[in-house]
Amino acid sequence: MAKQNAASEDDGLGILYGLTDKVIEDVCAALARRDAAAVRRLVEPLHPADAADLFECLKAGQRESLETLLGGFTDPLVLTNLDEALRDDLIDDFHPTKLARFAAELESDDAVELIETLDEGDQKAVLDSMPEGHRAMVEQALSYPKDSAGRLMRREYVAIPLFWTVGETIDFMRSSENLPDTFYGIFAVGPDHKPAGVVMTNQLLRSQRPTPIADILAPGFKQIPAAMDQEDVAFLFRQYDLAEAAVVDESGRLVGVITVDDVVDVIQEEHDEDILKLGGVKSDDLYEAVAATTRLRLSWLLLNLATAVGASLVIGLFQAHIERVVALAVLMPIVASMGGNAGTQTLTVAVRALAVKELTARNALNIIGKEVVVGGVNGIIFAVLVCGIAYVWFDDLLIGLVIGAAMIINLFVAGLAGILVPLGLDRAGVDPAVASSVILTTITDVVGFFCFLSLAALVLF
C-alpha cells in the first residue's frame, strides 16, 4: 500500500515526500473528471516508487483509467516498484517488444526482477526481442537458482587491472562511456579476472595520482559465490556492514556486484515472507483476486482443521466427566490458550534467531534451558492467579488446584516446544516459519486439554 508521510504537511516537512494524501485525492478527482492533463501534471513529477504506491492504493477501475490517461507506463522503474501480484496482472497485457524495451532501459538486476516472474514462453518472447548484450546478461542471471546472489547481483560494475595507478584509474573513469550510473567502489582484478580487492571512490579521490591501486585497497574485502542464497547474502551485509560486495562464479571470476540497496529489499522480502508463513499465508495476496486468495489460504486452514479435530478428540475422551462438572468446560480453554500464547512468544523469538543465525548448535542447549525455566516460572505465576480465580468463581479449591497444576505443565511444555519445534524443523531442512505455528498450537492444545481433564478425572472423580 501507499507509504504515508512520516511527517505532517502542516509542519513544513510534507514537501519532502512525493506521495501525500492530497496528491492521492487530487489524482482520484482528476480520474473522475477524466482530466488527462491534470493527471499527468500530478503523476509525472513523482518518483517511480511513489508512482507505484499510487497505483497500489487505487481501485482496479481507477488503475485502468490512470494507465489510459497517462498513455501507458513510460518509466519501467514504476513496474519494478509495484507489488509483484499487481505487476504481473498489469504486464499480462504488454506486448513482448514493449517489455523488452523496458527491460533494456533498466539496470540488469532490475531487468531480471521484471522478467523472472514471467512464464517460460513469455520469457523467451521478451528475451528474443531484447538487444543481444542485454539479453546475454539476463539469460546469465536466469541460469542461477531463484533467490540466489546470481539473480540479485548487478552486472554493471567498474573493474580495473590491479597494476594500475590512481591516475590511470581516474583517467579511465573520465574517458569511459560505459560506467554504471551509480557505484561505490572499483574492483581491482588480476589477468584471470579474479578480484583482488576493491578501492572505494572516496579513498581514490584522496590519493595521489602515482599511488598504486594495490596500496589503497579496502581492508576486509568480501566475495560472494553466485549460488549463495539471498538470505545468507543479507546476513553477510548486516554482519560486516557492507555497502557492496563482489559476486564471483565457480571459478572465482568476477561476474557482478551486490549493493546495499538491493540487500535492503531482500531483508524486507524475507521479513515479510516469514511473517506471512507464521500466519499460515504462503504469499502476499493483498492484490490477488478473491478466488486466488481463497485457494492460497484453503490448504492451511484445512491443516488447522485437522489439528483442531485432534484436540477435540482428546476432549471427547473426557466427555462424561465434563458433563458432570460444567466448570471443566468453562475453564479448559484457559489452559490451552495460555499455553498457545506462551509457546508463540518463544517460537517467534526462535524463528527470528534462526533467520539471523543467532541461534546455532553451539548455544542451542543454553537457549533451550532458558526457555524451559521461563516457561516454568510463568507457569507457577499464572497457576497461582488462575487457581485463585477458579476458587472465587466456583467456590471449589480442588478445581483451582487442578487448573493451576495443568497451567504449570502446559506453560513448561509450551516453552520447550516453542524452541524445539523450530530447531527440529531447521535441522530437518524445513523452513521453521512454515510449519512451526501449527505444530506448536497442536501440542499446546492437546497437552493443555489432556493435562487439565486427566488431572480433573483423577482428583474430582
N, C-alpha and C positions, 0 to 999 in steps of 0.2 A: 504494500500500500504506500501511498504518498508519505514521504518523510516530512513531518511538520516542522515548522520553525523552532529552533532551540531558544529563540528569544522573541519576545513580543515586538510587533511592529511599532508599538507605542514608545518603546524605549530607544528607538533610533537604530536598532541593530537589524531590524527586519529586512533592510535593503541588502544585507549580506547574503540573503538566501533567495534563490531564483523562484522557487515554488511556494507561494503563500496561499492562504485560504482565499484571499481576494483574487489572486490570479485564477484559481480554480473556478470561483464563482463567475468571474468575468468571461472565462472561456465557455462555461456552460451557457451563459446568457447569449454569447455570440453564436454558439452552436444552435441554440433555439431559434435565433433570428436568421440562421443560415448566412451569416455575415463572414464571408471568406477573408476579406481584408482585415477585419478585426481579429479573427482567429490567427492569421499569420503574424500580425503585429504583436500579439500576446505570446505566441509559442516560439517563434523563430529566435528570440534572444535567449531562450532557456538553454541551460547546459543539457547535454544529452541525457544525463542521469535524471535531471528534473523533468525533462520531456517524457521520459519513460515512466516516471512516477505519475505524471499527469494522465497518461493512457491507462495506467493501472487503477486509478481512482475513479474513472468514468464508467458508466454503464456500457453494456455491449453496443447498444444502438448509438450512443454518443461517440464511442471509439470509431465506429464506421464513418460517422459524419465528420469527425475530426480528420481522419485519414483522407477522406474525399475532398474536404475543403482545403487541406494542405497540399493537395495534388499528389498524395502518396508520401512515403518516407523519403527524405532527402539526405539524412545523416544516418549512416549504418550504425554508428555508436549508440543510437537510440535503441536499436534492436538488441545489442549486446547487454544493455542495462535492464531490459524487460524481464519480468518473471518468465521462467522457461516455458511453462504451460501456455501462457498468453502469447509468447513469441512464436511458439510452434503453431498456434492457431492462426496467427497473422501471416506467417510466411508460407502457409499452405497455398495461398492464392498467388504467390510470387512466381514469376517465370524463372527458370533456372539461370537464364542470362542476367536477370536483374540481381539475383542472389550472388552470382559470380562477380558481378561488378561491385557489389557491396563488399564482398569478401576481399577483393583485390585492393580496396581502399583502406582496409583495416590492417593493423599490425598482425603478425602471424598468429599470436596466441588468441587474439580476439576473433580472427577468421576461423580458427579451429573450433572455438566455442560456438560460433554460429553454425558451422557445417556439421559438427559431430552428432547433433541431435536428429538430423535428417535420416530417413531410412536409406538403405543401400542404393536403391535405384535413383533417388533424388540426389544423393551424394555424388554419384557418378556423373549425373547430368550437369550438376554445378561445377564439378572439377573439370569436366571436359570443356566447359565454357570459360575457364579461367586462363589467364596468361601462363605460359609454361613455367616461369620462375616461381610464381606464387603457388601454382598447382603442386610443384615438387615439394615445397615447404610444407604445405597442408597434408599431402599424402604421407610424407615422412612422419609428421605428428600423429596422424591417424594409425600409423603402424605400431605405435606404442600402446600399452594397456590403458584402459579407461582409468581416469583419476590418478594417473602417474605423472612424474615430473616431465616426461616427454610430451604429454598433452598440455601441460601447464606452461612450459617454457616459451620464451620469445626467441625466434631465430635471428632477429636483428640485434647485433651486438658489435662492439668495436674490439678487434684483435690486432695486435702488432707483434713484430718479431721481438724476442727477448733481448737481442743485442742492440736495439735502437737506443737513442738518447732522448732526453726530454725535448730537445729542439726538433729532432726528426719527427717525433710524435705530434708536436703542436703543428708543425708544417703540414703533416698528413691530414690532421683534423681540419685545418683551414682550407685545404685544397679538395678534399674528398666531397663528392656529391651524394654519397650513399650512406651517410651516417644515420643512425636512428634518431628520431625526433627527441627522445629523452633517454639518457643513460647516466649511471652513477660512476662507473669505473671502466677501465680499459684493460683488457686481458692481454697479458704477455704470453706468447706461445713459442714453443720450440719448432724445429723444422718438421716434426711429425704432427704439428698442430695440437699437441697436448699442452694444456695450460700450466704455466709455471707459477703464476700468481696474478694479482690484479693491482693496478695502481689507481687510486681514487683521483678524480679530477681536481679536487682541492689540493692534494699533495703535488700533482703535476704542475699546477699553476704557481705553486710556491717554490719550485725547484729551478735551479739554473739550467740553461739550455745544454751545456755539455754533460750534465749528470746522466749516467747510465740508468735506464729504466730498471734494471735488475737491482739497483741500490735503493730504490724507493718503493718497492713492492709492499703492499699492506700485510701486516702480520695476521696469522690465523686464517689463511686462505682456505676456503671450504669448497669441495667439489661434490656434486650431487649426481648419482647414477640416473640415467634417463628412465630406468624402470622403477625407481623408488616411488612408493605410494605418496600421494599428496599430503596425507596426514603426517607422515614422517618428515616431509619437507617443511611443513608448518612448525613441527616440533624443533627442527634444527634452527629455523629462523628465530623462533622465540628463545631457544636456549642460548644462542650465541649472538643475539641482537644484530642479525644480518640485515643489510639493506638490499643486497642482491647476491646471487651465488651462481657459479658456473655449473652448467649441466654437461656431462660427458657420456659418451656411448660406451659400449662394452670394451672397446679398445683403449679408452681413456682420452679420445679426441674430443675437443670442444665442439658441441653441437648447438648450444643455446644458453640462455640466461634466464633465471627466475628473479623477479624483482618483488619488493615487499608489498607493492600494491596488489599483486596477484595473490600473495600469501594471505593478505587480509581477507580477500574474497573466499579463500579456501577455509580459513578459520571460521568465518561466518557460516559458510555452507556446511561444514562438519558439525558446528554447534547446532544449527537448525535441524540437521539430519538426526542427530542424537536425541534432541528434544522431541521430534516427531515420532521417532521409534519408541521412546519411553511411553508415549501416549498411545501407541498402537496404530500409528498412521505411517504408511510406507513412504509417502512423499507429500510435498506441499501441494494440496489440491484446492487451494483457495480460488483459483480461476478455472478449475475443471468444471465440466458440465455436471448436472445433477446425477445422471446415470453413471458417469465415470467415477465420481466421488463415492457414490453408493457402493459400487463394485470394489473400489480400493479399500473401503473400510469393512466390508462384509466379512472377509475371511478372518480378520482379527476378532470381530465380535462373535463369530461362530466359535472360535477357540475359547473366548471368555465364557461363552455359554456352557461349553463342555466342562470347564473348571468349576463353574458355579453349580452345575448339576452334581459334580463330585462332592462339593461341600454340602449340598442338600442331602445327598445320600448318607453322609455322616450324621446329619441331624435326624434323618429318618430312623437311624438305629436306636435313637432315644425317644422316639415319638410317644411311647406310653408314659415315660417319666415327665415329659413336657406337658402332656395333657393333665397330669395330676398336680403339677406345680406350675401355675401360669407364670410365676416370676421368672422361671428359667427362660421362657420365650421372650420376655421383656428385656432381660439382662444380657443374653448371649451375644447380640450384635455388638455390644460394647467391647467385649474381649477381642473379637475378630477385627473390629475397626481400629482399635488402638494398636494391635499387632501390625496391621497393614500400614498404618501411618508411620510407626516407628521403623519398620523394615524399609519403607520407601525413602526415609531420611538417609539411612545407611546406604541403601542402594544407589541413590543419586550421587552421594559423595564418592562411592566406589567406582561407579561408571566414569565419572569425571576424572578421577585419579588415574584410572587405567588409560583414558584417552590422552592425557598429558604425560604419561609414563612416570607418575609419582608413586603408583602402586605397582611394585615389582615382586619377583620371587624372593628378593633379599629382605624386604621389610613386610612381607605378607603376614607372617606369624604375629609380629608386633601389632599390626593393624587389626587382625582378627581378635587378638586378646583384648585390645582396647574396646572394640565394638561389643564384645560379649559382656565386658564389665559395664559399659554404658547401658546396654540393654537390661542387665540385671538390676542395676541401681534404679533406672527409670521404672522397671517393673515393681520394685519394692515401694517406691514413692507413690505410684498410681494404684498399687494394691491397697495401700492404706486409705487413699482417697475414695476409691470405689467401694471398699468394704464399708466405710462409714456411710456412703450414700445408700448402699443397698440395705444396711441395717435401719437407717432412718426411714427409708421408703417402705420396706416390707416388714419392719419390726421383727427381723429374723437374723440373729447373729451368724447362724450356720451358713445361710445363703451368702452373707457378706464375706465370710472366711473362704467359701468355695470360689467366689468370683475373684477374690484377692489372690488366692493361690494360682488360679488359672491365668490371671494377668501377669504374674511374675514369670510363669513358664513361657507364655506366648511372647512377651517382650524379649525374653532371653533368646528364644528361638528366632524371633524376628531380626535381632541384631546379628546373630550368627548367619542366618540365611541371607541377609542383606549384603554381607560381604562375600560369603562362599559361593552364592549363585553366579554373580558376575565373574568372579575369579575362575570358577569351573568352566563357564562358557568361553571365557577368553582362552583358557588352556586348551579347550577343545576346538579352537579356531572359529568359534561362532561370535558374532558381534554382540557384546553384552547388552547393548542398548536395545537390541531387537526383542529378545525373549525374556529378559530378566524380570520385568514387571509382572507378567502374567504368571510366571513360576513362583515368584515371591508371594503374590496375592493368594495363589492356591495354597501354598504352605501355611501362611498365617491364618487363613480362613479354616483350613482343615484342622490344624493344631489347636487353634482357639476354640472352635466348637467342640472338638473331641475332648480336650482337657477340661473344659468347663462342665460339659454334660457328663463325662465319665466320673469326675470328682463328685458332682451332684448325686449321681446314681449311687456312689459308694457311701456318701455321708448322710444323704437325706432319706434313703430308702432301705 
